[in-house]
Amino acid sequence: MNPAPGISPAPLTVDDDRLFSSDPTQRAIARRLYAGVRALPIVSPHGHTDPRWFGDNEAFTDPATLLIIPDHYVFRMLYSQGVPLESLGVPRQDGGPVEHDARKIWRLFAKHWHLFRGTPTRMWFQHAMH
């Protein structure tokens, strides 16, 4: 949805403490711990990325291939609301046809963006797009 002519959307602002406890004592501890590791690389066995992406260091062709198709949190939410996995480009187990038009996939995701209100997935997306 485009804003009306002459109206600019407000920039997204995120609080640095958004993932910390609201308890002041716990938040202070979390800030100190985070300050000690914030510059370190993330090494996680639970990743949604193919390690070859980092080794090959090639540009991604489109946001759907990077952010929608491989992310089970995204496609499961949409599927739970009646969006067929095939329309999101998610490969079928039987090798059957799926959507390959990245723009169609991205537009379908955007059409259902409201479903992610209040979810960790939306928080992550907003952070990634910031």
CORUR-V80836 format. One record per residue. N is the residue number from 1. RES is the residue in three letters. SS is DSSP state (h for helix, s for strand, l for the rest). NEAR is the number of other ideal C-beta (glycine too) atoms within 10 Angstrom. Layout:
((N;RES;SS;NEAR) (N;RES;SS;NEAR))
This chain:
((1;MET;l;5) (2;ASN;l;6) (3;PRO;l;9) (4;ALA;l;5) (5;PRO;l;5) (6;GLY;l;5) (7;ILE;l;8) (8;SER;l;6) (9;PRO;l;8) (10;ALA;l;7) (11;PRO;l;6) (12;LEU;l;9) (13;THR;l;6) (14;VAL;l;11) (15;ASP;l;7) (16;ASP;l;8) (17;ASP;l;12) (18;ARG;l;8) (19;LEU;l;12) (20;PHE;l;16) (21;SER;l;12) (22;SER;l;7) (23;ASP;l;10) (24;PRO;h;8) (25;THR;h;8) (26;GLN;h;11) (27;ARG;h;13) (28;ALA;h;12) (29;ILE;h;13) (30;ALA;h;15) (31;ARG;h;13) (32;ARG;h;9) (33;LEU;h;11) (34;TYR;h;13) (35;ALA;h;9) (36;GLY;h;9) (37;VAL;h;9) (38;ARG;l;7) (39;ALA;l;6) (40;LEU;l;7) (41;PRO;l;6) (42;ILE;l;6) (43;VAL;l;6) (44;SER;l;8) (45;PRO;l;4) (46;HIS;l;4) (47;GLY;l;9) (48;HIS;l;13) (49;THR;l;11) (50;ASP;l;10) (51;PRO;h;8) (52;ARG;h;9) (53;TRP;h;12) (54;PHE;h;8) (55;GLY;h;8) (56;ASP;h;8) (57;ASN;l;7) (58;GLU;l;8) (59;ALA;l;4) (60;PHE;l;10) (61;THR;l;9) (62;ASP;l;14) (63;PRO;h;15) (64;ALA;h;23) (65;THR;h;15) (66;LEU;h;16) (67;LEU;h;19) (68;ILE;h;20) (69;ILE;l;19) (70;PRO;l;16) (71;ASP;l;18) (72;HIS;h;10) (73;TYR;h;14) (74;VAL;h;22) (75;PHE;h;20) (76;ARG;h;13) (77;MET;h;18) (78;LEU;h;22) (79;TYR;h;15) (80;SER;h;9) (81;GLN;l;9) (82;GLY;l;7) (83;VAL;l;17) (84;PRO;l;12) (85;LEU;h;16) (86;GLU;h;13) (87;SER;h;15) (88;LEU;h;23) (89;GLY;l;21) (90;VAL;l;21) (91;PRO;l;11) (92;ARG;l;10) (93;GLN;l;5) (94;ASP;l;5) (95;GLY;l;7) (96;GLY;l;8) (97;PRO;l;7) (98;VAL;l;16) (99;GLU;l;17) (100;HIS;l;10) (101;ASP;l;12) (102;ALA;h;17) (103;ARG;h;10) (104;LYS;h;14) (105;ILE;h;24) (106;TRP;h;18) (107;ARG;h;12) (108;LEU;h;19) (109;PHE;h;22) (110;ALA;h;10) (111;LYS;h;11) (112;HIS;l;16) (113;TRP;h;11) (114;HIS;h;8) (115;LEU;h;17) (116;PHE;h;19) (117;ARG;l;7) (118;GLY;l;8) (119;THR;l;12) (120;PRO;h;10) (121;THR;h;15) (122;ARG;h;15) (123;MET;h;14) (124;TRP;h;16) (125;PHE;h;18) (126;GLN;h;12) (127;HIS;h;12) (128;ALA;h;10) (129;MET;h;9) (130;HIS;l;9))
